[in-house]
Amino acid sequence: MSATAGRSGAERAGGAVVTDAYEMVVGLEVHVQLKTRTKAFCNCSTDFGAPPNSNTCPVCLALPGTLPVLNARAVELATRAAIGLECEVHTTSIFARKNYFYPDLPKGYQISQFDRPLATGGCLRIGTTAAGAPIAVGITRVHMEEDAGKSIHDRFAEATAIDLNRSGVPLIEIVSEPDMRSAAEAGAYLRTLKQLLEYLDVSDVSMEEGSLRVDANVSARPRGETKLGTKTEVKNMNSFSGVERALEAEFRRQCGVLARGGTVEQQTMLWDGARGEVRPARSKEGSHDYRYFPEPDLPPLVLKDEWVARIRKELPELPAARRERFAADYALGEYDVQELTASPAIGEYFEGVARQHGDAKAAANWVMGEVRAALNAGGVGIDQFRVRPADLARLLDLVRDGQVSHSAAKRIFAIMVQTGDRPEQVAEREGLLQEGDDAALAGWIDEVLSENPAEALRYKNGERKLQGFLVGLVMKKSKGRADPKRVNQLLAARAGA
Amino acid sequence: MSVDFAAMSAAHLRDAVAANEVEPGAAVRGSFARSGAVGAGRDGLNAIIWADAARSTREADALAERVNQAQGSRAPHGSGRELLGVPVAVKDNIATLELPTTCGSHILEGYVSPFEATVVSRLRRAGAVVVGKTNMDEFAMGSSTEHSAYGPTHNPLDPTRVPGGSSGGSAAAVAAGVVRIALGSETGGSVRQPAAFCGVVGVKPTYGRVSRYGLVAFASSLDQVGVFGASVDDAALAMEVLAGLDPLDATSADVPVAPYRATAHESVEGLVVGRPKEYFPESLPPRMRERCDRALAALEAQGAVVREVSLPHTDLAIPVYYIVAPAEASSNLARFDGVRYGLRVQGDGLRGMYEATRSAGFGPEVTRRILLGTYVLSAGYYDAYYKKAQEVRGLLAGDFAAVFGSGVDVLFTPTTPTPAFRIGAVSDPYEMYLNDIFTATANLVGVPAMSVPVGRIDGLPVGGQLMAPHFREDVMFRAAYALERALGEEAHR
């Protein structure tokens, strides 16, 4: 990834003059829902979109007498994420209770990790500066916790509804160091993180479905200053671009305060995407005393070194490695590599086609062209795409071998997208296979020449410009199936004879 | 049939039921009859606060099927007949289906659990029938069963006195002959102390030995389901059914369960019994000391070796306990917020509803402990109180490890500093807390402990306490059987 994260103040969108004197400092807290079938501490389903309170049981409803039992799969996914973020995974970590009262928090505490998190001290490389210097954002910690339920304030008049389907869903919180210096860098961090987590296959990382949530800590300081300014926490963003816009807005606000000689108050700000502004949250979250203490219902989480080593060994190929490999193995340019590694699925699809078909460039062109267009048009993910890589590879084989024309291939592909049929079947059914057999071609040529005796004569007498006209008639007679290259050759041979 | 079921041990009863000599419903009917005769219910001793005789009797009669399967076979472990037809009482903080589970609190008035505690499932799988839920200090906070929203329980041996607590209802139900086996729960002595006050056997297993799933949490790192028995054998039989790993409780231990009753007739020849001097302070009433020393002498007469030992950090147990337990309680009781179940009192907005509900729902002792626990966990106090207390807990554990590591098999102490006191006599909370002075250590350290009757003072029972290393309930029961055998009728004189 190159220059996605500019560092000069002049590059910032909407930079009013006053902001140029200040530098933005950003750290991000990202909550990621782990891709488990069941919740963190009970066997309820984690399915998104189920009817309210249907994915609940005595444990996640916090009925009296219930106890949590840790989901081993959640530990595995959290560990995989921590390793992918180059953290040190601690063989002993401790769950802690974070105590606060809220109606969608049924136990009155959230099971989280506090002073002994799963992993600390990682790093995420988010690209390079305009000058080409790499930007590495430090990862302070990765810890496991459970989600709360959802309070729904707009469904019933004068009442708040509670949906506890999310209660107990396993999360990791990924806390970064305050290493980002612009909204663009924050955006690059989030996009890189999302891509990494997709590659690690630990989460659906969908902000729409709430499986990835971002809180931003942001402060402003005079350029050249090395001490951090007072930060605020910005919440309520529901897209990466929303995060960038919220950071810009909050930074401008802070710069304004500082420029007037004021001091920034440490508080929580809420982003209002519709109005494009931030405003202070009503309750002062910073004043909470969560009374953390070790969760007595769960023993310390002890991971065996060999187990962690196995997770590390079985880590899937990560984006950087895949980019390098694609460039080397398939001789693809930088643009193609970026596009074909954007998500793990598209890369796997491309490789499936390229490996079987052999011509990587053709495979790349088709995947980035026809396949992507069809996916966009159909609104489906590549996982559900009806044209499987092997079928596309066979279609490309047909083109290469001259059995279908390039334009016929596009028609065949369009039908495959609809039906999922194999390319040979479609080509045959639709009569799009090219006729390369000389006898059949000679038959059509004979017919055309005898039906157009004047032109035939002129052509034979050396009027070569008629060749295109005659080939066109042969193609028409063959209903497009004739191989035009061969027809040309055969006609030329007759003229020369 | 005029069988005196109260005089029949649980093992004897289930054998008789399995052999088709006694109908499976007979003992359960007998239990309800006895309950009526002694007035165990709300307008009498107030030991049993929730019961449904018709339902329990139906359940017992339905056991006839298992009797038929039992023909021709003895009742082996896991047979579903270990407690066939045996009536049991269950403390009101252990989840049962159909009967309420209120923890002796207004805040859970009318609450019926949709699931059953693992211990109750195990009892029922073994053929036992729950005949009632027993009274307790609210949320198990107390040592007298006076702090129940449903009124105090009276000691069957002297109704002007407390039965001890917090599991006073279960202790009283066993002492009154309503059941031979009852479940209680322990956090700092809540089974052993009432067992001592009521002259019955009370067992606090090793932390992790018995599942806590379905036990409404008070202080999770100390809580353990315990059992009362009319005799050592009744308690040992129940423990064989209750003990073992439960996948629903992450703190339950995967340690094999010994056949505790197999030790019933084993000799204590050569068994080293430690007598920790800190548990026999100058302030111990002479007659308490005398009953305990008589018990030690009885063990010695059977071949045991009594050795003076020291557990030097004992005096720190109560202060540590009253930091750790309220801290965990303040968090565990947060779920009683009026949102999903139990009492809800409307107030001004969300905060107003919380305050009104919790103020109306919790009694003064529970409120006191929530406040105390909230305080010790607060920012700026955590290190000075909770963290420090956990460090001292480590010292206490070190005391026990050193003594058990020095060749001591089991410890013997008084269970309580005094016999049962009069209802209303102890009004100072701190004085009440001192009732746990000899019992709280076992909870803080996690070792198994039990109280067995060792005599009486002016007609009031005195309990002797046995403590063993982690998961050595077998050794503890061996000593208890020997003590019961050696003392004979002396235990109740």
HADDOCK unambig.tbl for C-alpha pairs under 7 A between the chains (distance, minus, plus):
assign (segid A and resid 64 and name CA) (segid B and resid 216 and name CA) 5.20 0.50 0.50
assign (segid A and resid 65 and name CA) (segid B and resid 95 and name CA) 6.87 0.50 0.50
assign (segid A and resid 65 and name CA) (segid B and resid 213 and name CA) 5.91 0.50 0.50
assign (segid A and resid 65 and name CA) (segid B and resid 214 and name CA) 3.93 0.50 0.50
assign (segid A and resid 65 and name CA) (segid B and resid 215 and name CA) 4.64 0.50 0.50
assign (segid A and resid 65 and name CA) (segid B and resid 216 and name CA) 3.88 0.50 0.50
assign (segid A and resid 65 and name CA) (segid B and resid 217 and name CA) 6.04 0.50 0.50
assign (segid A and resid 66 and name CA) (segid B and resid 213 and name CA) 5.76 0.50 0.50
assign (segid A and resid 66 and name CA) (segid B and resid 214 and name CA) 5.70 0.50 0.50
assign (segid A and resid 67 and name CA) (segid B and resid 213 and name CA) 6.11 0.50 0.50
assign (segid A and resid 67 and name CA) (segid B and resid 248 and name CA) 6.88 0.50 0.50
assign (segid A and resid 67 and name CA) (segid B and resid 249 and name CA) 6.17 0.50 0.50
assign (segid A and resid 69 and name CA) (segid B and resid 248 and name CA) 6.40 0.50 0.50
assign (segid A and resid 69 and name CA) (segid B and resid 249 and name CA) 6.69 0.50 0.50
assign (segid A and resid 69 and name CA) (segid B and resid 250 and name CA) 5.63 0.50 0.50
assign (segid A and resid 99 and name CA) (segid B and resid 331 and name CA) 6.74 0.50 0.50
assign (segid A and resid 103 and name CA) (segid B and resid 339 and name CA) 6.34 0.50 0.50
assign (segid A and resid 106 and name CA) (segid B and resid 335 and name CA) 6.00 0.50 0.50
assign (segid A and resid 107 and name CA) (segid B and resid 334 and name CA) 6.52 0.50 0.50
assign (segid A and resid 107 and name CA) (segid B and resid 335 and name CA) 4.65 0.50 0.50
assign (segid A and resid 108 and name CA) (segid B and resid 334 and name CA) 4.87 0.50 0.50
assign (segid A and resid 108 and name CA) (segid B and resid 335 and name CA) 5.10 0.50 0.50
assign (segid A and resid 289 and name CA) (segid B and resid 378 and name CA) 6.73 0.50 0.50
assign (segid A and resid 289 and name CA) (segid B and resid 379 and name CA) 6.43 0.50 0.50
assign (segid A and resid 291 and name CA) (segid B and resid 377 and name CA) 5.15 0.50 0.50
assign (segid A and resid 291 and name CA) (segid B and resid 378 and name CA) 5.28 0.50 0.50
assign (segid A and resid 291 and name CA) (segid B and resid 379 and name CA) 6.54 0.50 0.50
assign (segid A and resid 296 and name CA) (segid B and resid 220 and name CA) 5.73 0.50 0.50
assign (segid A and resid 296 and name CA) (segid B and resid 221 and name CA) 5.28 0.50 0.50
assign (segid A and resid 297 and name CA) (segid B and resid 220 and name CA) 6.25 0.50 0.50
assign (segid A and resid 297 and name CA) (segid B and resid 250 and name CA) 6.74 0.50 0.50
assign (segid A and resid 297 and name CA) (segid B and resid 251 and name CA) 6.40 0.50 0.50
assign (segid A and resid 298 and name CA) (segid B and resid 250 and name CA) 5.87 0.50 0.50
assign (segid A and resid 298 and name CA) (segid B and resid 251 and name CA) 6.45 0.50 0.50
assign (segid A and resid 299 and name CA) (segid B and resid 250 and name CA) 6.99 0.50 0.50
assign (segid A and resid 299 and name CA) (segid B and resid 251 and name CA) 6.47 0.50 0.50
